[in-house]
Amino acid sequence: MAEPTIDAGAGAGAGAGAGPVALRTSPLAHLEERMRAAAVTGARGVALTEWPFITMVNLRVDPASEAADRIEKTLGAPLPRQCGHTTASGPHTVVWLGPDEWLVLCQAEETAVAAELRDALAGDPGSVVDVSANRTTLELSGPAARQVLEKGCPLDLHPRAFGPGQAVSTTVGPVAVLLWQVDAAPTYRLFPRSSFADYLARWLIDAMSECRGPEVP
């Protein structure tokens, strides 16, 4: 997934003629410096960043329908059919949420993605809803990232049970998130509701602080 190109703090110095996209502020813009300062390097390294304004479209359709076939052609990727699975093609990543429900993640403009999927649905039973403002994205990466998550996530995150390309709904601390492991580094992306993002980011920053000391045998 490409690096976001929209400045999270663009609204601060925007002129009177700036459009709504330029004026928006990400849910965690106020914690950017704290997240940067919390990064740990070395063998127990871990870093936390926000990826703001990723397009997220909730998709519901019968996976056995012709509409699903058209949607797969539009996305350039099959709709994943099992819990925890994801598929990807070009800018699109499709995350399984349920037997007939998926979350489409993309860096393209949200209105364009949603419009393309609605066209592919073509009035057949189903729904396409832009939910981009509903969540933000936190990326936790580094050798100690799994250990940080294990402080408050009930999932078995060991590579034998959870690995790159898998995504599931779970909790981290008391916050409900969609958790996606992107690669084996490991790198994780967490998708909390925007209203809970501040709490989750502060929880992760606190959990990361122990990585500055020696590992307890």
N, C-alpha and C positions, 0 to 999 in steps of 0.2 A: 504494500500500500504506500503510495507516494507521500512524502512529507507535506503536511498542510502548508499552504502558501498564504493563508489569511492571517494577518497580525492579530493576535488575541486582544491586544490593547489598542486597536485601531481607533476606537471611539474617543480616546483621550484628547487627541489633537486634531480631530476631524473638523473640517471647515463646515460652513453653513450649508454648502451644496452637497455634502456627503450623503450617499444613499444609505438605506437600512443595513446593508451588508457591512459597509465600512464602520458603522456605528455600534455594531453588536460587540458585546464583551463576554468572554467565556466564563463559565461558573468558577474557574479556579485561577483567573488572572491575578487575583490579589495574593495568591500563594506561590506565584512563580519563583520568586527569590528564595523562599523557604524551601521549596522542593529542590532547587539547584544546590543550596547550601547543605542539604541533608545527604547528598550523594557521598558514597563511600567507595574508595578505590582499593585495589589490591585483591588478594585471594578471596576476601569476603566482600567484594565490591557489590554495590547495588545502587541503582539510580531510579528516580521517579520523575516523570514528566507528564504534562497534559497534551493530548492531541485534540485541540478544539475543532468544532464545526465539521466533524465527519458526517456525511450524509447517511441517515439510517431510515430505511423504509420497511415497514412491517407488511409482510405479504401473507395472505391466506388464499389457498386454492386447493382443490382436489388434486393430489399428485398424479392420479391416473387419468386426468382429463386432458383434452386437447389444448385447453388454456394453459395448463402446466407445460406442455410441449412448446407452445409459443413463447412462454416466459423464459424457458431454458434457452431457447434460441436467442432471445433478446439479451439475456445475461451472458451468453457464451459459456455457461457452466450448468451442469445438472443440479437440480435441487437435492440437497443431501436427504437421505431417507432414514437415517438412524440417529438416535439421541447422541449428542456429543460430536457429531460429524460436521465438517465444513467443506465447502468447495470454493474454488476461486478461478477467475479468468480475467485478465487485464486489470481494470480498476475495481472489479467487483469481488467481494467475498460474501458468501451466503452461509448463514448460520442456522442450524436446525433449532427450532423452538418447540415444535410439537409435530404430530403426524401430518397436519395440514397447515403448518405455520412456520415462517422463516423470517429472519432479519437480514436484509440486504445492506451491506456496508460499502461505501464508495466515496471517493474524493471528488466525484463530479458534482455539479450543481444539483441540489436536492429536487428542485422542481422538474428538471429534465429527466432525472432517473425515475421519479414517480410517474411522470407523464408517459414515458416509454413503457413502463410496466402496466399502466392502465390501458394503454393502447393494445398491449399484448393480451390482456385479460378480455378485452373486446366485449364487455357486457356480460360475460359468462359469470356463474356464481363464484364469489370470492371477493377479496378486498385488497386494496393497495393504499396504505396510509403513511404519509411522511411523518416520522416520529423523531426527526433530527434534534428538535429542541427538548426532547424528553430526557435525554441522557447526555453525559459527556464521556470522554475516554481518558483513562489513566494508563500509562505504560510503565510497568515495573520490570527492570532488566538487570542482569548481572549475575555473577556466580552465586550470590546469596539470595536471589529473588525468591526461590522456592521456600527457603527457610523463613523468610519474612512472612510470606503468605501463610505458612503452616502455623504461625502463631495464632491465627484466628479463622482459618478456613477448615471446615469439617471434611473436605474431600481428601482422598488419598492422592497426593500430587506426585508421588514417586513415578519416575519414567515408565515403570512397568505397568502403571495404571492410567497415567495421564500424560500425553505427549503433544508434540507439535501438530497443529491442525485440529485439535480438539477444543470444543467450547461448550460449556454447560452453565446453567443457572445455579447459583449457590449463594453463600453469604461469606463476607470477610468482615470479621468483627460482627457487629450487629446489622451491617448494611447488606441488603440484597444486591447482587451484581450478576451480570453475565461475564463469565471468566473465559478468556480465550488464550491458549498458549500458542504463540506465533512461531517460535523456533526453539532449538535445543540449547540456546545460550545459558540459561533460558530467558526468554522475553515473554511477558504476559501483558495482555490488554484487559482492563477491567472497565465495564460499562455500568456505572451506577446512575440512578436517577439524579438529575441535576441538583435537586434540593438536598440530596445526601452527600454530594461530592465533597463539600468542605470537610464534613466529619470524616469521611473515608480517607481523604488525603492527609489529614492530621493524624489519623490512626496509623497510617502507613509510615509517615515520617517518624513517629514515635517508635514503631517497631523496627525501623531501619537503624535507629541510634545504637542498638546493641551490637551491630556489625562493626562498630569502630573498635571494640575491645577484642581480646583474644577469645577464640572459640572455647566454650566449656566442654571438657571431655565427656 
